[in-house]
Amino acid sequence: MPFRFLVLQWPRAARLPLPTLTLPKTQANPLTPEGLDGYTRHYRGSSRTADGRKQTVAHTALGAYDRDRFSLEDNRGQIFQRRTAIPEFLYPGVYVEEVELGPRPIEGVPTSTAGFVGLTQKGPKISSLITSFADYVNLFGCHLPVDVSTLPYAVEGFFKNGGKGCYIARVDEKSDYTSALEQLEGIEDVSIVVAPDHHRDPDLAAEIVKHCERLQDRFAILHAPPGVHLVTKIEQFKPPVDTKFAAFYFPWINVTDPATEKDVLIPPSGHVAGIYARVDIGRGVFSGPANEVVLGANSLETNITDVQQQVLNPQGVNCIRQFPGRGIRVWGARTCSTDPEWKYVNVRRYLTYLEQSIQEGTEWAVFEPNEPQLWATVRNTISAFLIKEWHRGGLVGITPEEAFFVKVDQSIMTPDDILNGRLIILIGVAPLRPAEFVIFRIGQWTADAHICDP
């Protein structure tokens, strides 16, 4: 089964290992470790559960010492290590402290928060978080004419299609887009970038893509310009850039103008961003954001046929189509990349999610002693997170061994890496790919025919 590899590396300070105490997994009988200033220490407490809950340990001290470290083994044979700073004991007695056992949990980073860049009626010049379209109206004003700005329609479409929160980076002129994107760089929650009017500037789409490629923690949603005629240009109609950090959508959609109650034509990127958020929240970022109804869209600028999509789909153009009785739906989930390894939107975004979650969830390892016990703790921590993702359905495989692997040992770290404080982790995962083509094979047989096993 194919694996995608994540290589995580931290610069770390070289430190000498401390003495280790190993406690039995079902009991906590007194230990008298040697070589620690000659002091006697006793540990007692209830047996640990396999889910890694905290265990209270009592210390009986006959003298003072600085710190200790615990390394325990659970019933699955996994080693967990915790360093505990123990206060100085000033008088004989019983001292109680809580010791964390089990792998450190890794929390998944958010993936449904969007960052919008565009012209508004008013509002602050700094990026602002909003959680509803009413918040947008209060801060940035009402709808503008579509020939001036389509940002209000895009934000409204984002919330109609399932978006829960987004940042607005306001611009006054075209030259402000660069500074607005720089504001979004400092917001780690942003994972989707949308500039609904990027079609007005031929260089803006490339600038947005560079923003996403440089940070590698967000994904851009691009769209075609209005008025594209597929009759004569369908073979040349492609995304403006070749990148795995963006997707390209066509055609534009008609929505209702609240001021005139008439249809106005706008780009689909804001509505698609809401669909991304809806799928992330409802099914998971590993699911493809396709075959989803575009809420708020009344009609399409161009109705695409099956024959036309046969040409557009391999070129990285995600079509929005109208089906009788099923409404207007996003009917594609490909990136702008020509690399087949990064063909699908959900694969790219899911790998970004895993990378960011593991990076943030293992920052505690920086400046810890670079030794085998730390390697085991890091390996078990990451494995526990990936097992959870496998149970959620994000990784392919009948068993966890088929779905992923984690290596943290001297087979991937040289002595020079260890001496220079580098901890290297090699992770391979098998991400879920969408069933883009569903094939039925139908045959005929006579009434007296039989189906035999081969």
C-alpha positions as CSV (number, residue, x, y, z in Angstrom):
1,M,0.0,0.0,0.0
2,P,1.5,3.4,-0.9
3,F,2.6,5.6,1.9
4,R,3.1,9.4,2.0
5,F,6.0,10.4,4.2
6,L,6.2,13.1,6.8
7,V,9.6,13.9,8.2
8,L,9.6,16.0,11.3
9,Q,12.8,17.4,12.7
10,W,13.6,19.7,15.7
11,P,16.9,21.4,16.6
12,R,17.5,20.3,20.2
13,A,20.0,21.1,22.9
14,A,22.3,18.2,23.8
15,R,21.8,17.1,27.4
16,L,23.1,14.2,29.4
17,P,20.5,11.5,30.4
18,L,19.3,11.3,33.9
19,P,19.0,8.1,36.0
20,T,15.7,6.2,35.3
21,L,13.4,4.4,37.7
22,T,11.3,1.6,36.3
23,L,8.1,0.7,38.1
24,P,6.2,-2.6,37.6
25,K,3.1,-2.2,35.6
26,T,0.6,-3.6,38.2
27,Q,2.1,-2.6,41.5
28,A,4.2,0.2,43.0
29,N,6.3,-1.5,45.6
30,P,9.1,0.4,47.4
31,L,12.3,1.0,45.5
32,T,15.6,2.0,46.8
33,P,17.6,3.3,43.8
34,E,21.3,3.3,44.1
35,G,23.6,6.1,43.2
36,L,21.3,9.0,44.0
37,D,22.9,10.6,47.0
38,G,22.1,7.6,49.2
39,Y,18.6,8.7,50.0
40,T,15.7,6.3,50.3
41,R,12.4,6.9,48.5
42,H,9.2,4.9,48.6
43,Y,6.4,5.1,46.0
44,R,2.9,3.9,46.4
45,G,-0.3,4.3,44.4
46,S,-3.1,2.6,42.6
47,S,-2.3,0.5,39.5
48,R,-2.4,2.5,36.3
49,T,-5.2,2.1,33.7
50,A,-4.4,1.4,30.1
51,D,-6.1,4.7,28.9
52,G,-3.3,6.8,30.4
53,R,-5.2,8.5,33.3
54,K,-3.3,10.2,36.0
55,Q,-2.1,8.2,39.0
56,T,-1.4,9.6,42.4
57,V,2.0,8.6,43.8
58,A,3.1,9.1,47.4
59,H,6.7,9.7,48.2
60,T,8.2,8.9,51.6
61,A,11.5,10.8,51.8
62,L,14.3,10.5,54.3
63,G,16.4,13.2,52.6
64,A,16.3,15.9,49.9
65,Y,16.8,15.3,46.1
66,D,16.2,17.3,43.0
67,R,14.2,15.5,40.4
68,D,13.3,12.1,39.1
69,R,12.0,10.5,36.0
70,F,9.4,7.7,35.6
71,S,9.3,5.1,32.8
72,L,6.3,2.7,32.9
73,E,5.1,-0.1,30.7
74,D,1.4,-0.7,30.1
75,N,-0.4,-3.9,29.3
76,R,0.3,-3.4,25.6
77,G,4.0,-3.3,26.1
78,Q,4.3,0.5,25.3
79,I,6.8,2.5,27.3
80,F,5.7,5.9,28.6
81,Q,8.1,8.3,30.2
82,R,7.5,11.4,32.3
83,R,10.0,13.8,33.9
84,T,8.7,15.2,37.2
85,A,10.3,18.0,39.0
86,I,10.1,17.1,42.8
87,P,10.3,20.0,45.3
88,E,12.9,20.0,48.0
89,F,11.8,18.1,51.1
90,L,12.5,20.1,54.3
91,Y,11.2,17.7,56.9
92,P,10.4,13.9,57.2
93,G,6.8,13.0,56.1
94,V,4.6,11.8,53.2
95,Y,4.5,14.0,50.1
96,V,1.9,13.4,47.4
97,E,2.2,14.5,43.8
98,E,0.3,13.7,40.6
99,V,2.2,12.0,37.8
100,E,1.0,12.0,34.2
101,L,1.1,8.6,32.6
102,G,0.5,7.4,29.1
103,P,1.2,9.1,25.8
104,R,0.7,12.8,25.6
105,P,-2.5,13.6,23.6
106,I,-2.2,15.3,20.2
107,E,-5.2,17.5,19.3
108,G,-6.1,18.0,15.7
109,V,-5.7,21.6,14.4
110,P,-8.7,23.4,13.0
111,T,-9.2,23.2,9.2
112,S,-12.5,25.0,8.6
113,T,-11.5,28.6,9.3
114,A,-11.2,30.8,6.1
115,G,-9.4,34.0,5.4
116,F,-11.1,36.4,3.0
117,V,-9.3,39.2,1.3
118,G,-11.2,42.0,-0.5
119,L,-12.7,45.4,-0.8
120,T,-15.4,46.4,1.8
121,Q,-17.6,49.4,2.5
122,K,-16.0,50.2,5.8
123,G,-14.2,48.5,8.7
124,P,-11.0,48.0,10.5
125,K,-7.7,47.7,8.6
126,I,-6.6,44.8,10.7
127,S,-7.8,41.2,10.1
128,S,-10.9,40.6,12.1
129,L,-12.7,37.3,13.1
130,I,-16.4,37.1,12.4
131,T,-18.7,34.2,13.1
132,S,-21.8,35.2,11.1
133,F,-22.8,37.4,8.2
134,A,-24.5,39.7,10.7
135,D,-21.0,40.3,12.2
136,Y,-19.7,41.2,8.7
137,V,-22.5,43.7,8.1
138,N,-21.8,45.3,11.5
139,L,-18.1,45.6,11.0
140,F,-17.6,46.0,7.2
141,G,-21.0,47.3,5.9
142,C,-23.5,46.0,3.4
143,H,-23.3,44.6,-0.1
144,L,-21.5,46.6,-2.8
145,P,-22.2,46.6,-6.5
146,V,-20.7,43.4,-8.0
147,D,-18.6,45.4,-10.4
148,V,-16.9,47.0,-7.4
149,S,-16.6,44.1,-5.0
150,T,-18.1,40.6,-4.6
151,L,-16.6,40.0,-1.2
152,P,-19.9,40.5,0.7
153,Y,-21.6,37.9,-1.5
154,A,-18.7,35.5,-1.0
155,V,-18.8,35.8,2.8
156,E,-22.6,35.4,2.9
157,G,-22.2,32.3,0.7
158,F,-19.6,31.0,3.1
159,F,-21.9,31.1,6.1
160,K,-24.9,29.8,4.1
161,N,-22.9,26.7,3.1
162,G,-21.8,25.7,6.6
163,G,-18.9,28.0,7.5
164,K,-18.6,28.8,11.2
165,G,-15.9,31.4,11.3
166,C,-13.6,33.4,9.0
167,Y,-11.1,36.3,9.1
168,I,-11.6,39.4,6.9
169,A,-8.5,41.2,5.7
170,R,-9.9,44.5,4.2
171,V,-8.3,46.2,1.3
172,D,-8.9,49.7,-0.2
173,E,-7.0,49.3,-3.5
174,K,-5.4,46.6,-5.5
175,S,-2.0,47.4,-4.0
176,D,-3.3,46.6,-0.5
177,Y,-3.7,42.9,-1.3
178,T,0.0,42.2,-0.4
179,S,-0.3,43.8,3.0
180,A,-3.7,42.0,3.6
181,L,-2.1,38.6,2.9
182,E,0.7,39.5,5.2
183,Q,-1.8,40.1,8.0
184,L,-3.2,36.6,7.4
185,E,0.2,35.1,7.7
186,G,0.2,35.7,11.5
187,I,-3.2,33.9,12.0
188,E,-2.5,30.2,12.5
189,D,-6.2,29.2,12.4
190,V,-6.6,30.2,8.8
191,S,-6.6,27.1,6.6
192,I,-8.5,28.3,3.5
193,V,-7.7,31.5,1.6
194,V,-10.2,33.2,-0.7
195,A,-9.9,36.5,-2.6
196,P,-13.3,36.6,-4.5
197,D,-12.1,39.4,-6.9
198,H,-8.7,37.9,-7.8
199,H,-9.9,37.7,-11.4
200,R,-9.6,41.5,-11.7
201,D,-5.8,41.3,-11.4
202,P,-4.0,38.7,-13.5
203,D,-1.1,38.5,-11.0
204,L,-3.2,38.1,-7.9
205,A,-3.9,34.4,-8.1
206,A,-0.2,33.6,-8.3
207,E,0.4,35.9,-5.3
208,I,-2.2,34.0,-3.3
209,V,-0.7,30.7,-4.2
210,K,2.8,31.8,-3.2
211,H,1.3,32.8,0.1
212,C,-0.1,29.3,0.7
213,E,3.0,27.5,-0.6
214,R,5.3,29.6,1.6
215,L,3.3,28.8,4.8
216,Q,2.3,25.3,3.8
217,D,-0.6,25.3,6.3
218,R,-3.4,26.6,4.1
219,F,-5.2,26.1,0.8
220,A,-6.4,28.6,-1.8
221,I,-9.7,28.5,-3.7
222,L,-9.5,30.0,-7.2
223,H,-12.1,30.5,-9.8
224,A,-12.3,31.2,-13.6
225,P,-13.0,34.7,-14.9
226,P,-16.5,35.5,-16.1
227,G,-17.7,35.1,-19.6
228,V,-15.6,32.0,-20.5
229,H,-17.0,30.3,-23.7
230,L,-16.1,26.6,-23.8
231,V,-17.0,26.0,-27.4
232,T,-13.8,27.3,-28.8
233,K,-11.4,27.3,-25.9
234,I,-12.1,24.2,-23.9
235,E,-8.8,22.5,-24.6
236,Q,-6.8,25.6,-23.5
237,F,-9.0,26.2,-20.4
238,K,-6.8,25.3,-17.4
239,P,-6.0,26.7,-13.9
240,P,-3.8,29.8,-13.9
241,V,-1.0,28.1,-11.8
242,D,0.3,24.5,-11.3
243,T,0.2,24.0,-7.6
244,K,-0.9,21.4,-5.0
245,F,-2.0,24.2,-2.6
246,A,-5.0,25.5,-4.6
247,A,-8.1,24.3,-6.5
248,F,-9.8,25.9,-9.5
249,Y,-13.6,26.1,-9.9
250,F,-15.9,26.9,-12.9
251,P,-18.4,28.4,-13.7
252,W,-19.8,31.5,-11.9
253,I,-23.1,31.3,-10.1
254,N,-26.2,33.5,-9.9
255,V,-27.4,34.6,-6.4
256,T,-30.1,36.9,-5.2
257,D,-29.2,40.6,-4.7
258,P,-30.9,41.5,-1.4
259,A,-31.3,45.1,-2.5
260,T,-33.1,44.5,-5.9
261,E,-34.3,40.8,-5.3
262,K,-32.8,40.1,-8.8
263,D,-30.1,37.6,-9.8
264,V,-26.5,38.8,-9.9
265,L,-23.5,36.9,-11.2
266,I,-20.7,36.2,-8.7
267,P,-17.6,33.9,-8.5
268,P,-18.3,30.6,-6.7
269,S,-15.2,30.7,-4.4
270,G,-16.9,31.9,-1.2
271,H,-19.7,29.3,-1.5
272,V,-17.1,26.6,-2.2
273,A,-15.1,27.7,0.9
274,G,-18.3,27.1,3.0
275,I,-18.6,23.7,1.5
276,Y,-15.0,22.9,2.6
277,A,-16.0,23.9,6.1
278,R,-19.2,21.9,6.0
279,V,-17.4,18.7,4.9
280,D,-14.6,19.2,7.4
281,I,-17.0,19.6,10.3
282,G,-19.5,17.0,9.2
283,R,-17.3,14.2,7.8
284,G,-13.7,15.2,8.3
285,V,-11.0,16.9,6.3
286,F,-10.0,13.6,4.7
287,S,-13.4,13.6,2.8
288,G,-13.5,15.1,-0.7
289,P,-15.5,18.4,-0.8
290,A,-17.5,17.3,-3.9
291,N,-21.0,16.1,-4.7
292,E,-22.2,18.8,-2.3
293,V,-25.1,21.1,-2.9
294,V,-24.2,24.8,-3.4
295,L,-26.7,26.5,-1.1
296,G,-27.7,30.0,-2.1
297,A,-27.0,29.5,-5.8
298,N,-30.0,30.0,-8.1
299,S,-28.5,29.1,-11.4
300,L,-25.2,28.8,-13.3
301,E,-23.5,31.1,-15.8
302,T,-22.9,28.1,-18.0
303,N,-24.4,24.6,-17.9
304,I,-21.7,22.0,-18.4
305,T,-22.3,18.7,-20.1
306,D,-20.7,15.3,-19.5
307,V,-18.7,15.6,-22.7
308,Q,-17.3,19.0,-21.7
309,Q,-16.4,17.8,-18.2
310,Q,-14.5,14.8,-19.7
311,V,-12.1,17.4,-21.1
312,L,-12.1,19.8,-18.1
313,N,-11.7,17.3,-15.3
314,P,-8.2,15.9,-16.3
315,Q,-7.1,19.6,-16.7
316,G,-7.7,20.3,-13.0
317,V,-11.0,22.3,-13.6
318,N,-13.5,21.5,-10.9
319,C,-16.9,21.9,-12.5
320,I,-20.1,23.1,-10.8
321,R,-23.1,21.5,-12.4
322,Q,-26.8,21.5,-12.2
323,F,-28.6,18.1,-12.1
324,P,-32.4,17.7,-12.5
325,G,-33.9,17.0,-9.1
326,R,-30.6,17.2,-7.3
327,G,-29.8,20.9,-7.5
328,I,-26.5,22.7,-8.1
329,R,-23.5,20.7,-6.9
330,V,-19.8,20.9,-6.9
331,W,-18.7,18.0,-9.2
332,G,-15.0,17.9,-8.8
333,A,-12.3,17.7,-6.1
334,R,-9.0,18.1,-7.8
335,T,-6.1,20.4,-7.1
336,C,-4.3,22.6,-9.7
337,S,-1.3,20.2,-9.7
338,T,-0.2,18.1,-12.6
339,D,1.5,15.8,-10.2
340,P,-0.7,12.7,-9.8
341,E,0.5,12.2,-6.2
342,W,-1.3,15.4,-5.3
343,K,-4.3,15.1,-7.5
344,Y,-7.0,15.4,-4.9
345,V,-8.0,18.3,-2.6
346,N,-8.7,16.1,0.4
347,V,-5.4,14.3,0.2
348,R,-3.4,17.6,0.2
349,R,-5.5,19.2,3.0
350,Y,-5.5,16.0,5.1
351,L,-1.7,15.7,4.9
352,T,-1.4,19.4,5.9
353,Y,-3.8,18.7,8.9
354,L,-1.6,15.7,10.0
355,E,1.6,17.6,9.7
356,Q,0.4,20.6,11.6
357,S,-1.3,18.6,14.3
358,I,1.8,16.4,14.9
359,Q,4.1,19.4,14.9
360,E,2.1,21.3,17.5
361,G,1.4,18.2,19.5
362,T,5.1,17.2,19.9
363,E,6.6,20.6,20.7
364,W,7.0,19.5,24.3
365,A,9.9,17.3,23.0
366,V,12.1,20.3,22.2
367,F,15.1,20.5,24.7
368,E,14.3,17.1,26.2
369,P,17.2,14.6,26.4
370,N,17.7,13.0,22.9
371,E,17.8,9.4,24.0
372,P,15.9,6.1,23.3
373,Q,13.3,6.7,26.0
374,L,12.3,10.0,24.5
375,W,12.1,8.3,21.1
376,A,9.8,5.7,22.4
377,T,7.5,8.3,24.0
378,V,7.4,10.4,20.9
379,R,6.7,7.3,18.8
380,N,3.8,6.2,21.0
381,T,2.4,9.7,21.2
382,I,2.2,10.0,17.4
383,S,1.0,6.4,16.9
384,A,-1.9,7.0,19.3
385,F,-2.9,10.0,17.3
386,L,-2.7,8.2,14.0
387,I,-4.7,5.2,15.4
388,K,-7.4,7.6,16.2
389,E,-7.3,9.0,12.7
390,W,-7.4,5.4,11.3
391,H,-10.5,4.7,13.4
392,R,-12.2,7.9,12.1
393,G,-11.7,6.6,8.5
394,G,-9.0,8.9,7.3
395,L,-6.3,6.3,6.7
396,V,-6.6,3.2,4.4
397,G,-5.8,-0.2,5.8
398,I,-7.4,-3.2,7.5
399,T,-4.9,-2.9,10.4
400,P,-3.0,0.1,11.8
401,E,0.2,-1.4,10.4
402,E,-1.2,-1.1,6.9
403,A,-2.4,2.5,7.5
404,F,0.7,4.1,8.9
405,F,4.2,3.7,10.4
406,V,6.3,5.8,12.8
407,K,10.1,5.5,13.0
408,V,12.2,7.3,15.6
409,D,15.5,5.5,16.1
410,Q,19.1,5.4,15.0
411,S,18.2,3.9,11.6
412,I,17.1,7.4,10.5
413,M,19.3,9.4,12.8
414,T,23.1,9.5,12.4
415,P,25.4,10.0,15.4
416,D,26.0,13.5,14.0
417,D,22.3,14.2,14.2
418,I,22.2,13.2,17.8
419,L,25.3,15.1,18.7
420,N,23.9,18.2,17.1
421,G,20.6,17.9,18.9
422,R,18.4,16.8,16.0
423,L,15.5,14.6,16.6
424,I,14.2,13.1,13.3
425,I,10.8,11.3,13.0
426,L,9.8,9.4,9.8
427,I,6.1,9.0,9.4
428,G,4.3,7.2,6.5
429,V,0.6,7.3,6.1
430,A,-1.9,5.9,3.5
431,P,-4.5,8.6,3.0
432,L,-8.0,8.0,1.8
433,R,-8.7,8.8,-1.9
434,P,-12.2,9.7,-3.2
435,A,-14.1,7.3,-5.4
436,E,-14.1,9.7,-8.4
437,F,-15.2,7.0,-10.9
438,V,-17.9,4.5,-9.9
439,I,-18.0,1.8,-12.5
440,F,-20.8,-0.7,-13.0
441,R,-20.1,-3.8,-15.2
442,I,-23.4,-5.3,-16.4
443,G,-23.8,-8.4,-18.5
444,Q,-26.6,-10.5,-19.9
445,W,-27.2,-14.2,-19.5
446,T,-30.0,-16.6,-20.5
447,A,-32.5,-18.0,-18.1
448,D,-30.7,-21.4,-17.9
449,A,-27.2,-19.8,-17.4
450,H,-25.3,-20.4,-14.2
451,I,-22.7,-18.3,-12.5
452,C,-19.8,-20.5,-11.4
453,D,-17.0,-19.7,-9.1
454,P,-13.6,-19.7,-10.8
